Amino acid sequence: MVVPRWIRPWFCVCVCVDSMNKRLTAIIQREGNGYVALCPELDVASQGDTIESARENLREALELFFECAPPEEVEKRVGGEVFVTQLEVSVG
């Protein structure tokens, strides 16, 4: 899959939670020979050899989080707004 430059480095990940879907952010960044995927809303991360595998591994990690985390932990992490943007800074 070729990812257009304008949508790099983040994607949305849809996760099924108790027969409902929740749309979350996935920030995917190249690290060494692979990719690291982070969901900033829940502070859950995963990795993979490709963008697609990192995204799918993050989806699985998020589904496991919703399945296994106590309700208080889910409540504590869910609900915060996350804004993904780019900015320009002066260097040198």
CORJO-V888147 format. One record per residue. N is the residue number from 1. RES is the residue in three letters. SS is DSSP state (a for helix, b for strand, c for the rest). BURIAL is I if it has 16 or more other C-alpha atoms within 10 Angstrom, else O. Layout:
n: {N/N}
res: {RES/RES}
ss: {SS/SS}
burial: {BURIAL/BURIAL}
This chain:
n: {1/2/3/4/5/6/7/8/9/10/11/12/13/14/15/16/17/18/19/20/21/22/23/24/25/26/27/28/29/30/31/32/33/34/35/36/37/38/39/40/41/42/43/44/45/46/47/48/49/50/51/52/53/54/55/56/57/58/59/60/61/62/63/64/65/66/67/68/69/70/71/72/73/74/75/76/77/78/79/80/81/82/83/84/85/86/87/88/89/90/91/92}
res: {MET/VAL/VAL/PRO/ARG/TRP/ILE/ARG/PRO/TRP/PHE/CYS/VAL/CYS/VAL/CYS/VAL/ASP/SER/MET/ASN/LYS/ARG/LEU/THR/ALA/ILE/ILE/GLN/ARG/GLU/GLY/ASN/GLY/TYR/VAL/ALA/LEU/CYS/PRO/GLU/LEU/ASP/VAL/ALA/SER/GLN/GLY/ASP/THR/ILE/GLU/SER/ALA/ARG/GLU/ASN/LEU/ARG/GLU/ALA/LEU/GLU/LEU/PHE/PHE/GLU/CYS/ALA/PRO/PRO/GLU/GLU/VAL/GLU/LYS/ARG/VAL/GLY/GLY/GLU/VAL/PHE/VAL/THR/GLN/LEU/GLU/VAL/SER/VAL/GLY}
ss: {c/c/c/c/a/a/a/c/c/b/b/b/b/b/b/b/b/c/c/b/b/b/b/b/b/b/b/b/b/b/b/c/c/b/b/b/b/b/b/c/c/c/c/b/b/b/b/b/c/c/a/a/a/a/a/a/a/a/a/a/a/a/a/a/a/a/a/a/c/c/a/a/a/a/a/a/a/c/c/c/c/c/c/c/c/c/c/c/c/c/c/c}
burial: {O/O/O/O/O/O/O/O/O/I/O/O/I/I/I/O/O/O/O/O/O/O/O/I/I/I/I/I/I/I/O/O/O/O/I/I/I/I/I/I/I/I/O/O/I/I/I/I/O/I/I/O/I/I/I/I/I/I/I/O/I/I/I/O/O/I/O/O/O/O/O/O/O/O/O/O/O/O/O/O/O/O/O/O/O/O/O/O/O/O/O/O}
